[in-house]
Amino acid sequence: MAISTLNNSINRSYEQLSTMKKINSAADNAAGLTIVEGMKSQTNGYDVSANNAKDAQGLLNVAEGGLSSITDSLQRIRELSVQASNFIYTDSDKQAMQEEINGLKQTIQDAARGTEFNTMKLLDGSMADINLATNPDGTGMKIQLENSTLESLGIADFDVTKDFNISDIDKALEKVTSARANIGATSNALDSSIRYSNLASENLTKASSNIEDLDVEEAISDMNKKKLLNEYQMFAKKALLQQQANVSNLLKS
């Protein structure tokens, strides 16, 4: 090995030890660098998709909180409706019940129109379909959020002082319960997506490290061998030059 080539190799060893990487440029291992960069790109994709899924979990948690509040209000409205169906209550009693129901209806409407995530309204029907990039290639799943306003639930005009059907409340409860079940199923799917993305990212990182990371002990041993060889070559070159000089002096004499 030429001295200049050996010096370059020693310098490369110093660089590898300083970065703790076997591959710092294409000159070190062009094929390996291509593989490592590809793995890093995939890893980044999985990391981003996992973060997207976590953001979606946050959105669903907010939506679930709003729907939980709506469920509680509907349950109370149903209790009052059953109570109002009893013949022992006067019109005045029913009016008092209706006043509480009106307050509960307003609570439902406030939850439906006010539940939001990052300024996005979640339960007023404006976010019926949300596409999530939960895969590294940008594809993913769709979240469906039901419109939970009084109008959509069919109870905007519900009034126990007039003719009413408790089944209207039951239908509203069924719709909200179904929406919560869908959120639960989607949340479970997101959990699986997060676990898969994290595992894939971890495995790719390990595989990339196996190709890229430096075996320090081996690298130091290899560099010391190169330095020793370099010293021998320098000594041999110096001895050769001295020998040539001696021969030249003898010829001159």
DAGILIN-V812591 format. One record per pair of residues at least 4 apart in sequence whose ideal C-beta (glycine too) atoms are under 8 Angstrom apart, sorted by the first residue. I is the first residue (numbers start at 1). GAP is how many residues later the second one is. Records with the same first field share a line. If there is no record, write none. Layout:
I->GAP, GAP
This chain:
1->4, 5, 8, 228
2->4
3->4, 227, 230, 231, 234
4->4
5->4
6->4, 220, 223, 224, 227
7->4, 223
8->4
9->4, 217
10->4, 213, 216, 217, 220
11->4
12->4, 15, 16
13->4, 206, 209, 210, 213
14->4, 209
15->4, 9
16->4, 5, 6, 8, 12, 198, 203
17->197, 199, 202, 203, 206
19->5, 195
20->193, 194, 196
21->191, 192, 193
22->6, 7, 10, 189, 190, 191, 192, 193, 197
23->5, 6, 9, 10, 13, 188, 189
24->4
25->8
26->4, 7
28->4, 5
29->4
30->4
31->4
32->4, 179, 180
33->4
34->4
35->4, 176
36->4, 172, 175, 176
37->4
38->4
39->4, 165, 166, 168, 169, 172
40->4, 168
41->4
42->4, 94, 158, 162
43->4, 158, 161, 162, 165
44->4
45->4, 91, 92
46->4, 90, 151, 152, 154, 155, 158
47->4, 150, 154
48->4, 85, 88
49->4, 84, 85, 86, 87, 91, 144, 148
50->4, 143, 144, 147, 148, 151
51->4
52->4, 80, 81, 82, 88
53->4, 79, 81, 137, 140, 141, 144
54->4, 140
55->4
56->4, 74, 76, 78, 87, 130, 134
57->4, 130, 133, 134, 137
58->4, 59
59->4, 58, 59, 61, 63, 71, 84
60->4, 83, 123, 126, 127, 130
61->4
62->4, 53, 54, 55, 60
63->4, 52, 54, 59, 60, 82, 120
64->4, 116, 119, 120, 123
65->4, 50
66->4, 45, 46, 48, 49, 56, 57, 82
67->4, 44, 56, 81, 109, 112, 113, 116
68->4, 112
69->4, 38, 39, 42
70->4, 38, 41, 42, 53, 78, 106
71->4, 102, 105, 106, 109
72->4
73->4, 31, 32, 34, 35, 38
74->4, 30, 34, 79, 95, 98, 99, 102
75->4, 98
76->4, 24, 28
77->4, 24, 27, 28, 78, 81, 92
78->4, 88, 91, 92, 95
79->4
80->4, 17, 20, 21, 80
81->4, 20, 77, 79, 83, 85, 88
82->4, 84
83->6, 14
84->5, 9, 10, 13, 14, 76, 80
85->81
89->4, 5, 8
90->4
91->4, 70
92->4
93->4
94->4, 66, 67
95->4, 66
96->4
97->4, 63
98->4, 61, 62, 63
99->4
100->4
101->4, 57, 58, 59
102->4
103->4
104->4
105->4, 45, 50, 51, 53
106->4
107->4
108->4, 40, 41, 42, 45, 47
109->4, 40, 41
110->4
111->4, 12, 37
112->11, 12, 35, 36, 37, 38, 40
113->8, 10, 11, 36
115->6, 7, 8
116->4, 5, 6
117->5
120->6, 7
121->5, 6
122->5, 23
123->22, 23, 24, 25, 26
124->23, 24, 25
125->21, 22, 24, 27
127->18
128->16, 17, 18, 19
129->13, 14, 15
130->12, 13, 14, 15
131->9, 10, 11
132->8, 9, 10, 11
133->5, 6, 7
134->5, 6, 7, 56, 59, 63
135->4, 5, 58
136->61
140->53
141->45, 48, 49, 52
143->43
144->38
145->34, 38
146->6, 29, 30, 32, 33, 36
147->5
148->4, 5, 27, 28, 31
149->4
150->5, 6
151->5
152->23
153->18, 19, 22, 23
154->14, 17, 18
155->13, 14, 17
158->6, 10, 11
159->5
160->4
164->4
166->4
167->4
168->4
169->4
170->4
171->4
172->4
173->4
174->4
175->4
176->4
177->4
178->4
179->4
180->4
181->4
182->4
183->4
184->4
185->4
186->4
187->4
188->4
189->4
190->4
191->4
192->4
193->4
194->4
195->4
196->4
197->4
198->4
199->4
200->4
201->4
202->4
203->4
204->4
205->4
206->4
207->4
208->4
209->4
214->5
215->4
216->4
217->4
218->4
219->4
220->4
221->4
222->4
223->4
224->4
225->4
226->4
227->4
228->4
229->4
230->4
231->4
232->4
233->4
234->4
235->4
236->4
237->4
238->4
239->4
240->4
241->4
242->4
243->4
244->4
245->4
246->4
247->4
248->4
249->4
